Every structure is written in structure tokens, then in C-alpha cells.
Amino acid sequence: MQTHVGAMKAATTNKDKHGKDFYTRIGSLGGKVKSPLKGFGSDRSRAAEAGRKGGSAKKKPRTSNE
């Protein structure tokens, strides 16, 4: 964890090293990469298998405390 003061120092250092628009540039990269290897989008059979495993996972048995 870092303190507020430490975060401000780090931000200043990053801006000095990489330019004033550093955070704007790295923020704009989020979600732009359209990789076929990202998530289950590349392989529907893997997604189906994962859903099947999750759906058939053993649930905790209910205890009757009535």
C-alpha cells in the first residue's frame, strides 16, 4: 500500500519521465487490444466446457435447522 503523498510523488515522477500525457495515453489503451487469445472469445468449445463444469459443480448441501 502507498500513502497519498507517495502516490503524488510517483505521479510526478511518471509525468517527468514519460510526458505530461502519460496517464491519458495509458488510460486510452484499455480495451483497445482486440486479441483473439483474450478470454473465451477465441474458443467457444472451451467456454461451453467451463460453463458445464461450473453448472455441474457440487453445491453445499442444505442443512435443515428448523
N, C-alpha and C positions, 0 to 999 in steps of 0.2 A: 504494500500500500504506500501511497505517497501523499504528502501533505499538499495543501493548496499552494503553498509557497514553492514547493518543489515542482509542482506541475507548471506553474507560471515560468519558472526558470527553464524547464525543459522546452516549453513552447517557444520561449525567446531564443534558445539555442537552435532549435529546429528551424525557426524563421531566418536566423542569421546564416545558417549553413546552407539551407535549401531554397531560400527566397521567401518573400512575404506571402506568396500564394501557395505555400506548401500544403496547408490543410485543405484549401479549396481543391487543389489537384488530387490529393489522395482521397478526398471525400467523393470526388466525381468518378473515381474508378469503381466504386461499389456497385455491383450488379451489371457492369458493362461487359465483363468477360462471359462470353457465351461458349463455354467449354462443353463438348459432348460428354466429358467424363464427370460432369458435375451432378451429383445427386443420382436419382433413379431415372432421370430423363433419357439416359443413353441405353437403358436395358429394361424393357417392360417386363420381361420374364423375372428378372431379379426383384423388381418392385412387387410383382404378384407373389413371389415366393416369400418375401418379407412380410407382406400383408397376411398371408396364410399362416406363417409362424406366429405372428402377433395375435391373430384371431383365435388360434387354437392353443395358445399358451395356457397353462394350468392356472386357474384362478384360486385365490384363497378360499377355503371352504367357509361357508357361513356357520356361525355358531349361534345356537338358539339360547338366548339369555332372557327368556320371557318369564 
